[in-house]
Amino acid sequence: MLCTKFVSPYPLIIALAVFLCLGCAGPTLTSRIIQQDSSWFVRLDSLQDAGSTSPRYDHPLAWKDEDLSAILSRLLLQERVGLMDNARPPRPVFAFEEINRLVPAVRTSFQEANSREWVVFVLLGQEAGGRATTSGAMFVEGGQLHLVIANHHFSLAEDSEDLARIRANPLYSVQGSGGVLAFDSPRFVVGTKANWSGGHRASASEMVLDQTAFLSYLTQTGSAGVSLYEGRSHHSVSAPDPDAPGPRPSSSGQVGPEEVILRLREEIEVLKHRLADKDAELDRLKRREIRTAPVP
């Protein structure tokens, strides 16, 4: 089970809520494009003349491509279900191709961002009659990485007003993110919460990650670049040698007890996801059997 803790609101929500309030005079949202074409963009957004209400972040910040890939490949979306419904397995937020596209532009964005700017992105997949739209934001505050998904593969017409609003502010959510953000190493998640920065219509999903501890763990275990969520696994650009051992031996040539415990915890999470997959498959087969059963 994915466990999260509540995180109190951050200045970005307050500042953007004031800005987007109907009839309210407030600071202007300004943007700096980092990279774009007709199907996607990554840019830096900020609030002009926001004064003391403008948030301050730990930017600029240097990232390694492989570290960003490792994080984005483990980012999951847990679909909300009713009280009487079976829990569905979480699914990856980004496809392999999307990660490869985003990482260089996101790395550059963090390097060029000032303390008042946050990173935003929009991905527009081509589909019949419109665009499968994914949008969100990233920023580092208090040493922790905040990841926000406002829309996820949401189908919109090319000329729709909602798509125009998302282009103007990628934190604008049409009908919510479609679930709650999660991570396939949940012990590194500081908390999750609803993010209303894009306006009052629907909330985005925000997750706060202790990326320093997570990346340190990857270095210790030598598993950087591979998502452990095997039910929907996909590898980042820097996947290691498949024959490499799991926990890294200590200087004495033996695996330390702490590393063994960490690895066991990760394996437990993988098994939980596999069980969730099995339950979902059984539920699907039951529904199909009911539909195809002969009527007496």
Contacts in CASP RR format, 6 or more apart in sequence:
PFRMAT RR
TARGET T0000
AUTHOR 0000-0000-0000
METHOD contacts of the structure
MODEL  1
MLCTKFVSPYPLIIALAVFLCLGCAGPTLTSRIIQQDSSWFVRLDSLQDA
GSTSPRYDHPLAWKDEDLSAILSRLLLQERVGLMDNARPPRPVFAFEEIN
RLVPAVRTSFQEANSREWVVFVLLGQEAGGRATTSGAMFVEGGQLHLVIA
NHHFSLAEDSEDLARIRANPLYSVQGSGGVLAFDSPRFVVGTKANWSGGH
RASASEMVLDQTAFLSYLTQTGSAGVSLYEGRSHHSVSAPDPDAPGPRPS
SSGQVGPEEVILRLREEIEVLKHRLADKDAELDRLKRREIRTAPVP
1 272 0 8 1.000
2 78 0 8 1.000
2 90 0 8 1.000
2 180 0 8 1.000
2 182 0 8 1.000
2 186 0 8 1.000
3 186 0 8 1.000
4 180 0 8 1.000
4 182 0 8 1.000
4 186 0 8 1.000
4 189 0 8 1.000
4 191 0 8 1.000
4 192 0 8 1.000
4 207 0 8 1.000
5 189 0 8 1.000
5 190 0 8 1.000
5 191 0 8 1.000
5 192 0 8 1.000
6 191 0 8 1.000
6 193 0 8 1.000
7 190 0 8 1.000
7 191 0 8 1.000
7 192 0 8 1.000
7 193 0 8 1.000
7 206 0 8 1.000
7 208 0 8 1.000
9 193 0 8 1.000
10 55 0 8 1.000
10 141 0 8 1.000
10 146 0 8 1.000
11 53 0 8 1.000
11 54 0 8 1.000
11 55 0 8 1.000
11 56 0 8 1.000
12 55 0 8 1.000
12 118 0 8 1.000
12 139 0 8 1.000
12 197 0 8 1.000
13 195 0 8 1.000
13 196 0 8 1.000
13 197 0 8 1.000
14 53 0 8 1.000
15 27 0 8 1.000
15 47 0 8 1.000
15 50 0 8 1.000
15 53 0 8 1.000
15 54 0 8 1.000
15 55 0 8 1.000
16 29 0 8 1.000
16 47 0 8 1.000
16 169 0 8 1.000
16 171 0 8 1.000
16 197 0 8 1.000
16 198 0 8 1.000
16 199 0 8 1.000
17 196 0 8 1.000
17 197 0 8 1.000
17 198 0 8 1.000
17 199 0 8 1.000
17 200 0 8 1.000
18 24 0 8 1.000
18 26 0 8 1.000
18 27 0 8 1.000
18 53 0 8 1.000
19 26 0 8 1.000
19 27 0 8 1.000
19 28 0 8 1.000
19 29 0 8 1.000
19 47 0 8 1.000
20 169 0 8 1.000
20 198 0 8 1.000
20 199 0 8 1.000
20 200 0 8 1.000
27 47 0 8 1.000
27 48 0 8 1.000
27 49 0 8 1.000
27 50 0 8 1.000
27 51 0 8 1.000
27 53 0 8 1.000
27 54 0 8 1.000
28 47 0 8 1.000
28 48 0 8 1.000
28 49 0 8 1.000
29 45 0 8 1.000
29 46 0 8 1.000
29 47 0 8 1.000
29 48 0 8 1.000
29 168 0 8 1.000
29 169 0 8 1.000
30 45 0 8 1.000
30 46 0 8 1.000
30 47 0 8 1.000
30 48 0 8 1.000
31 43 0 8 1.000
31 44 0 8 1.000
31 45 0 8 1.000
31 46 0 8 1.000
31 120 0 8 1.000
32 43 0 8 1.000
32 44 0 8 1.000
32 112 0 8 1.000
32 117 0 8 1.000
33 41 0 8 1.000
33 43 0 8 1.000
34 41 0 8 1.000
34 42 0 8 1.000
34 43 0 8 1.000
34 44 0 8 1.000
34 105 0 8 1.000
34 108 0 8 1.000
34 109 0 8 1.000
34 112 0 8 1.000
35 41 0 8 1.000
35 42 0 8 1.000
35 104 0 8 1.000
35 105 0 8 1.000
35 108 0 8 1.000
36 42 0 8 1.000
36 43 0 8 1.000
38 124 0 8 1.000
39 123 0 8 1.000
39 124 0 8 1.000
39 125 0 8 1.000
39 126 0 8 1.000
40 101 0 8 1.000
40 121 0 8 1.000
40 122 0 8 1.000
40 123 0 8 1.000
40 124 0 8 1.000
41 121 0 8 1.000
41 122 0 8 1.000
42 102 0 8 1.000
42 105 0 8 1.000
42 106 0 8 1.000
42 109 0 8 1.000
42 119 0 8 1.000
42 120 0 8 1.000
42 121 0 8 1.000
43 109 0 8 1.000
43 119 0 8 1.000
43 120 0 8 1.000
43 121 0 8 1.000
44 109 0 8 1.000
44 112 0 8 1.000
44 113 0 8 1.000
44 117 0 8 1.000
44 118 0 8 1.000
44 119 0 8 1.000
44 120 0 8 1.000
45 117 0 8 1.000
45 118 0 8 1.000
45 120 0 8 1.000
45 137 0 8 1.000
45 169 0 8 1.000
45 170 0 8 1.000
46 54 0 8 1.000
46 114 0 8 1.000
46 116 0 8 1.000
46 117 0 8 1.000
46 118 0 8 1.000
47 53 0 8 1.000
47 54 0 8 1.000
47 116 0 8 1.000
50 116 0 8 1.000
54 116 0 8 1.000
55 116 0 8 1.000
55 118 0 8 1.000
55 141 0 8 1.000
56 115 0 8 1.000
56 116 0 8 1.000
56 141 0 8 1.000
57 113 0 8 1.000
57 115 0 8 1.000
57 116 0 8 1.000
57 117 0 8 1.000
57 118 0 8 1.000
57 139 0 8 1.000
57 140 0 8 1.000
57 141 0 8 1.000
58 115 0 8 1.000
58 140 0 8 1.000
58 141 0 8 1.000
58 142 0 8 1.000
58 143 0 8 1.000
59 110 0 8 1.000
59 113 0 8 1.000
59 114 0 8 1.000
59 115 0 8 1.000
59 117 0 8 1.000
59 118 0 8 1.000
59 139 0 8 1.000
59 140 0 8 1.000
60 110 0 8 1.000
60 111 0 8 1.000
60 112 0 8 1.000
60 113 0 8 1.000
60 114 0 8 1.000
61 110 0 8 1.000
61 111 0 8 1.000
61 113 0 8 1.000
61 140 0 8 1.000
62 110 0 8 1.000
62 111 0 8 1.000
63 106 0 8 1.000
63 107 0 8 1.000
63 110 0 8 1.000
63 111 0 8 1.000
64 107 0 8 1.000
65 103 0 8 1.000
65 104 0 8 1.000
65 107 0 8 1.000
65 237 0 8 1.000
65 238 0 8 1.000
66 224 0 8 1.000
66 225 0 8 1.000
66 236 0 8 1.000
66 237 0 8 1.000
66 238 0 8 1.000
67 211 0 8 1.000
67 215 0 8 1.000
67 224 0 8 1.000
68 102 0 8 1.000
68 103 0 8 1.000
68 106 0 8 1.000
68 107 0 8 1.000
69 99 0 8 1.000
69 103 0 8 1.000
69 225 0 8 1.000
69 236 0 8 1.000
69 237 0 8 1.000
69 238 0 8 1.000
70 214 0 8 1.000
70 215 0 8 1.000
70 218 0 8 1.000
70 224 0 8 1.000
70 225 0 8 1.000
70 226 0 8 1.000
70 236 0 8 1.000
70 238 0 8 1.000
71 145 0 8 1.000
71 147 0 8 1.000
71 209 0 8 1.000
71 211 0 8 1.000
71 214 0 8 1.000
72 93 0 8 1.000
72 94 0 8 1.000
72 99 0 8 1.000
72 102 0 8 1.000
72 103 0 8 1.000
72 236 0 8 1.000
73 92 0 8 1.000
73 94 0 8 1.000
73 96 0 8 1.000
73 99 0 8 1.000
73 225 0 8 1.000
73 226 0 8 1.000
73 227 0 8 1.000
73 234 0 8 1.000
73 235 0 8 1.000
73 236 0 8 1.000
74 183 0 8 1.000
74 184 0 8 1.000
74 185 0 8 1.000
74 227 0 8 1.000
74 228 0 8 1.000
74 229 0 8 1.000
75 92 0 8 1.000
75 93 0 8 1.000
75 94 0 8 1.000
75 147 0 8 1.000
75 181 0 8 1.000
75 182 0 8 1.000
75 183 0 8 1.000
75 207 0 8 1.000
76 90 0 8 1.000
76 91 0 8 1.000
76 92 0 8 1.000
76 93 0 8 1.000
76 181 0 8 1.000
76 182 0 8 1.000
76 183 0 8 1.000
76 184 0 8 1.000
76 229 0 8 1.000
77 90 0 8 1.000
77 91 0 8 1.000
77 92 0 8 1.000
77 93 0 8 1.000
77 149 0 8 1.000
77 152 0 8 1.000
77 177 0 8 1.000
77 178 0 8 1.000
77 179 0 8 1.000
77 180 0 8 1.000
77 181 0 8 1.000
77 182 0 8 1.000
77 205 0 8 1.000
78 88 0 8 1.000
78 90 0 8 1.000
78 179 0 8 1.000
78 180 0 8 1.000
78 181 0 8 1.000
78 182 0 8 1.000
79 88 0 8 1.000
79 90 0 8 1.000
79 91 0 8 1.000
79 178 0 8 1.000
79 179 0 8 1.000
80 178 0 8 1.000
80 179 0 8 1.000
80 180 0 8 1.000
81 87 0 8 1.000
81 88 0 8 1.000
86 279 0 8 1.000
86 280 0 8 1.000
86 283 0 8 1.000
87 276 0 8 1.000
87 279 0 8 1.000
88 276 0 8 1.000
88 280 0 8 1.000
89 231 0 8 1.000
89 232 0 8 1.000
89 273 0 8 1.000
89 276 0 8 1.000
89 277 0 8 1.000
89 280 0 8 1.000
90 182 0 8 1.000
90 184 0 8 1.000
90 229 0 8 1.000
90 273 0 8 1.000
90 276 0 8 1.000
91 232 0 8 1.000
92 227 0 8 1.000
92 229 0 8 1.000
92 232 0 8 1.000
92 234 0 8 1.000
93 134 0 8 1.000
93 149 0 8 1.000
93 152 0 8 1.000
93 181 0 8 1.000
94 102 0 8 1.000
94 134 0 8 1.000
95 234 0 8 1.000
96 234 0 8 1.000
96 235 0 8 1.000
96 236 0 8 1.000
98 123 0 8 1.000
98 134 0 8 1.000
99 236 0 8 1.000
99 237 0 8 1.000
100 237 0 8 1.000
101 123 0 8 1.000
102 121 0 8 1.000
102 123 0 8 1.000
103 237 0 8 1.000
105 121 0 8 1.000
106 119 0 8 1.000
106 121 0 8 1.000
106 138 0 8 1.000
109 119 0 8 1.000
110 119 0 8 1.000
110 138 0 8 1.000
110 140 0 8 1.000
113 119 0 8 1.000
118 137 0 8 1.000
118 138 0 8 1.000
118 139 0 8 1.000
119 137 0 8 1.000
119 138 0 8 1.000
119 139 0 8 1.000
120 135 0 8 1.000
120 136 0 8 1.000
120 137 0 8 1.000
120 169 0 8 1.000
120 170 0 8 1.000
120 171 0 8 1.000
121 135 0 8 1.000
121 136 0 8 1.000
121 137 0 8 1.000
121 138 0 8 1.000
121 170 0 8 1.000
122 133 0 8 1.000
122 134 0 8 1.000
122 135 0 8 1.000
122 136 0 8 1.000
122 166 0 8 1.000
122 167 0 8 1.000
122 170 0 8 1.000
123 133 0 8 1.000
123 134 0 8 1.000
123 135 0 8 1.000
124 131 0 8 1.000
124 132 0 8 1.000
124 133 0 8 1.000
125 131 0 8 1.000
125 132 0 8 1.000
125 133 0 8 1.000
126 132 0 8 1.000
127 155 0 8 1.000
129 157 0 8 1.000
129 158 0 8 1.000
130 155 0 8 1.000
130 156 0 8 1.000
130 157 0 8 1.000
130 158 0 8 1.000
131 155 0 8 1.000
131 156 0 8 1.000
131 157 0 8 1.000
131 158 0 8 1.000
131 163 0 8 1.000
132 153 0 8 1.000
132 154 0 8 1.000
132 155 0 8 1.000
133 151 0 8 1.000
133 153 0 8 1.000
133 154 0 8 1.000
133 155 0 8 1.000
133 156 0 8 1.000
133 163 0 8 1.000
133 166 0 8 1.000
134 149 0 8 1.000
134 151 0 8 1.000
134 152 0 8 1.000
134 153 0 8 1.000
134 154 0 8 1.000
135 149 0 8 1.000
135 150 0 8 1.000
135 151 0 8 1.000
135 166 0 8 1.000
135 170 0 8 1.000
135 171 0 8 1.000
135 172 0 8 1.000
136 148 0 8 1.000
136 149 0 8 1.000
136 150 0 8 1.000
136 151 0 8 1.000
136 170 0 8 1.000
136 171 0 8 1.000
136 204 0 8 1.000
137 146 0 8 1.000
137 147 0 8 1.000
137 148 0 8 1.000
137 150 0 8 1.000
137 170 0 8 1.000
137 171 0 8 1.000
137 197 0 8 1.000
138 145 0 8 1.000
138 146 0 8 1.000
138 147 0 8 1.000
138 148 0 8 1.000
139 145 0 8 1.000
139 146 0 8 1.000
140 146 0 8 1.000
140 211 0 8 1.000
143 212 0 8 1.000
144 190 0 8 1.000
144 208 0 8 1.000
144 209 0 8 1.000
144 210 0 8 1.000
144 211 0 8 1.000
145 208 0 8 1.000
145 209 0 8 1.000
145 211 0 8 1.000
146 206 0 8 1.000
146 207 0 8 1.000
146 208 0 8 1.000
146 209 0 8 1.000
147 181 0 8 1.000
147 206 0 8 1.000
147 207 0 8 1.000
147 209 0 8 1.000
148 171 0 8 1.000
148 181 0 8 1.000
148 195 0 8 1.000
148 197 0 8 1.000
148 204 0 8 1.000
148 205 0 8 1.000
148 206 0 8 1.000
148 207 0 8 1.000
149 177 0 8 1.000
149 181 0 8 1.000
149 204 0 8 1.000
149 205 0 8 1.000
150 166 0 8 1.000
150 170 0 8 1.000
150 171 0 8 1.000
150 172 0 8 1.000
150 173 0 8 1.000
150 176 0 8 1.000
150 177 0 8 1.000
150 195 0 8 1.000
150 198 0 8 1.000
150 204 0 8 1.000
151 166 0 8 1.000
151 173 0 8 1.000
151 174 0 8 1.000
151 175 0 8 1.000
151 176 0 8 1.000
151 177 0 8 1.000
151 204 0 8 1.000
152 177 0 8 1.000
152 178 0 8 1.000
152 179 0 8 1.000
154 174 0 8 1.000
154 175 0 8 1.000
156 162 0 8 1.000
156 163 0 8 1.000
156 166 0 8 1.000
156 174 0 8 1.000
157 163 0 8 1.000
162 172 0 8 1.000
162 174 0 8 1.000
165 172 0 8 1.000
166 172 0 8 1.000
166 174 0 8 1.000
169 198 0 8 1.000
171 195 0 8 1.000
171 197 0 8 1.000
171 198 0 8 1.000
171 199 0 8 1.000
171 204 0 8 1.000
172 198 0 8 1.000
172 199 0 8 1.000
172 201 0 8 1.000
173 198 0 8 1.000
173 199 0 8 1.000
173 201 0 8 1.000
173 202 0 8 1.000
173 203 0 8 1.000
173 204 0 8 1.000
174 201 0 8 1.000
174 202 0 8 1.000
175 202 0 8 1.000
176 202 0 8 1.000
176 203 0 8 1.000
176 204 0 8 1.000
176 205 0 8 1.000
177 203 0 8 1.000
177 204 0 8 1.000
177 205 0 8 1.000
178 205 0 8 1.000
179 205 0 8 1.000
180 192 0 8 1.000
180 205 0 8 1.000
181 192 0 8 1.000
181 205 0 8 1.000
181 206 0 8 1.000
181 207 0 8 1.000
182 189 0 8 1.000
182 192 0 8 1.000
182 207 0 8 1.000
183 189 0 8 1.000
183 207 0 8 1.000
183 209 0 8 1.000
184 227 0 8 1.000
184 228 0 8 1.000
184 229 0 8 1.000
184 269 0 8 1.000
184 273 0 8 1.000
185 214 0 8 1.000
185 217 0 8 1.000
185 228 0 8 1.000
185 266 0 8 1.000
185 269 0 8 1.000
186 269 0 8 1.000
187 265 0 8 1.000
188 209 0 8 1.000
188 210 0 8 1.000
188 211 0 8 1.000
188 213 0 8 1.000
188 214 0 8 1.000
188 217 0 8 1.000
189 207 0 8 1.000
189 208 0 8 1.000
189 209 0 8 1.000
189 210 0 8 1.000
190 208 0 8 1.000
190 209 0 8 1.000
190 210 0 8 1.000
191 207 0 8 1.000
191 208 0 8 1.000
192 205 0 8 1.000
192 206 0 8 1.000
192 207 0 8 1.000
192 208 0 8 1.000
193 206 0 8 1.000
194 203 0 8 1.000
194 204 0 8 1.000
194 205 0 8 1.000
194 206 0 8 1.000
195 203 0 8 1.000
195 204 0 8 1.000
195 205 0 8 1.000
195 206 0 8 1.000
196 203 0 8 1.000
196 204 0 8 1.000
197 204 0 8 1.000
198 204 0 8 1.000
215 224 0 8 1.000
217 262 0 8 1.000
218 224 0 8 1.000
218 225 0 8 1.000
220 247 0 8 1.000
220 248 0 8 1.000
220 259 0 8 1.000
220 262 0 8 1.000
221 246 0 8 1.000
221 247 0 8 1.000
221 248 0 8 1.000
221 259 0 8 1.000
221 262 0 8 1.000
221 263 0 8 1.000
222 240 0 8 1.000
222 244 0 8 1.000
222 246 0 8 1.000
222 248 0 8 1.000
223 240 0 8 1.000
223 246 0 8 1.000
224 238 0 8 1.000
224 240 0 8 1.000
225 235 0 8 1.000
225 236 0 8 1.000
225 237 0 8 1.000
225 238 0 8 1.000
225 239 0 8 1.000
225 240 0 8 1.000
226 233 0 8 1.000
226 235 0 8 1.000
226 236 0 8 1.000
226 239 0 8 1.000
226 240 0 8 1.000
227 233 0 8 1.000
227 234 0 8 1.000
227 235 0 8 1.000
227 236 0 8 1.000
228 266 0 8 1.000
228 269 0 8 1.000
228 270 0 8 1.000
229 270 0 8 1.000
229 273 0 8 1.000
230 270 0 8 1.000
230 273 0 8 1.000
230 274 0 8 1.000
231 273 0 8 1.000
231 274 0 8 1.000
231 277 0 8 1.000
246 263 0 8 1.000
247 255 0 8 1.000
247 256 0 8 1.000
247 259 0 8 1.000
247 260 0 8 1.000
247 262 0 8 1.000
247 263 0 8 1.000
248 255 0 8 1.000
248 259 0 8 1.000
249 255 0 8 1.000
249 256 0 8 1.000
250 256 0 8 1.000
250 259 0 8 1.000
END
